[in-house]
Amino acid sequence: MPDQIILHHFEESPFSEKIRVIFGIKAIPWRSAVISRIMPRPDLMPLTGGYRRTPVMQIGADIYCDTQVIMRELEARFPTPTLFPRGNAGLSWALAMWTDRSFFQNTVNLVFGTLADRVPKEFIEDRERLRGAKFDVAAMTAAIPQMRDQFRAHLDWIETELSDGRDWLAGAPGLADVHAYMNVWYARSNPIGVDQLLAEFPRVTAWADRLRALGHGARSEMSSGEALAIARDARPRTAPADDPHDPNGRKPGDRVSVTPDDYGRVAVSGEIVSLSARHIAIRRHDEVAGEVVVHFPRAGFVAAPA
Ligand SMILES: N[C@@H](CCC(=O)N[C@@H](CS)C(=O)NCC(=O)O)C(=O)O
């Protein structure tokens, strides 16, 4: 069944939780391919061409890297209920630059600084390779007082938004909620005593409980080997599309490499199939997976001639 929505993810992954919550909001049936929390991921790399962040969504031989393009594809395929119940779509997308960067780094530091010597050595080594820098748990532990201050400041913004008694940030559960929820979920799902910080914010706590109650849609498991076989037996379905406004004159057929601009900076190379201000989709051929089209967002990614 080439149209199955397959999510390559792991349970503890906060970015994956965003997508799982969207499955819940939209009541989407999906296949869960659980991957290891650390590399190697031998069944996934043939699909992504080396992109190693989590989650990745697969629909047949189309591979979606990064939650931005995953969310767009889900909204396009399952428009009801919308992720933008009161409009404000541009602002909702832009919120990710708050939640996925400064708020996320703050929460990562708080989580790992508090877990400290409970963080496995293999995980630290893996995340050092991911970042190309030391994953310095001792420094994170030393920074906990500042991280608590920062985390509190972020929570205060959410509490402020909810202060008129609304249940959701934008009328009904939507993308703004999903973004803002990620780090609250992440902090709460680790034994780091975050309830003390949340005690000051009863509206955030009740709102996070409401989001949790939405569930994760209809999930059924699949191995990543099965997912790889589905890609191998499918053909990519992405239609070619030009972008007359591309500021660098890029066009379908050009060879490019696409690389995250923050961490996990592995370049994935291929031939452009379709592009816009929102996405770039490139065709690659893999010995195991066959022909795949890999989709990336533009914000936060560097596209360069390959
Ligand atoms: N911008 C990416 C960020 C994804 C991300 O950083 N995910 C974390 C896990 S929640 C990650 O990739 N960790 C390293 C790994 O899984 O290899 C997105 O929106 O999908």
The ligand as a MOL file (V3000), in Angstrom:
LIG
                    3D

  0  0  0     0  0            999 V3000
M  V30 BEGIN CTAB
M  V30 COUNTS 20 19 0 0 0
M  V30 BEGIN ATOM
M  V30 1 N 14.5130 20.6460 12.4910 0
M  V30 2 C 14.3400 19.2340 12.7520 0
M  V30 3 C 14.8970 18.8850 14.1280 0
M  V30 4 C 14.7680 17.4210 14.4690 0
M  V30 5 C 15.6280 17.0340 15.6590 0
M  V30 6 O 16.5430 17.7470 16.0890 0
M  V30 7 N 15.3440 15.8650 16.1980 0
M  V30 8 C 16.1880 15.3010 17.2260 0
M  V30 9 C 15.4370 14.2150 17.9750 0
M  V30 10 S 13.9490 14.8170 18.6820 0
M  V30 11 C 17.3510 14.6130 16.5560 0
M  V30 12 O 17.4000 14.5800 15.3390 0
M  V30 13 N 18.2560 14.0370 17.3030 0
M  V30 14 C 19.3270 13.3310 16.7120 0
M  V30 15 C 18.9300 12.0630 16.0460 0
M  V30 16 O 17.7990 11.5750 16.2550 0
M  V30 17 O 19.7490 11.5210 15.3270 0
M  V30 18 C 12.8510 18.8900 12.6020 0
M  V30 19 O 12.0280 19.8120 12.7340 0
M  V30 20 O 12.5130 17.7480 12.2970 0
M  V30 END ATOM
M  V30 BEGIN BOND
M  V30 1 1 1 2
M  V30 2 1 2 3
M  V30 3 1 2 18
M  V30 4 1 3 4
M  V30 5 1 4 5
M  V30 6 2 5 6
M  V30 7 1 5 7
M  V30 8 1 7 8
M  V30 9 1 8 9
M  V30 10 1 8 11
M  V30 11 1 9 10
M  V30 12 2 11 12
M  V30 13 1 11 13
M  V30 14 1 13 14
M  V30 15 1 14 15
M  V30 16 2 15 16
M  V30 17 1 15 17
M  V30 18 2 18 19
M  V30 19 1 18 20
M  V30 END BOND
M  V30 END CTAB
M  END
